[in-house]
């Protein structure tokens, strides 16, 4: 509480202060102290950083989806390859470390093509 009171009285935070939320309040105060031109530039900068973070998040999600699809396609190709070489469903499942059900489904879909 004393740190907050000091902050309100002096509009500054000592380096050893550790009160919860005080750092965020100081950052907001620093922004408010800027002149209008600098504040607009700072807000534009923050908006730009947010845009970059959002774009990177979207790229990460897309990459994970691509990896997932590639893994699924690889698994399908492996199952079909084993099946075409007369390997049993149980051996295919064990070799690929998956259950028999997806193996059966992949084989069924392959037969229906």
Helices and strands as residue ranges (DSSP letters): H 2-10, H 22-33, H 36-84, H 89-96, H 100-111
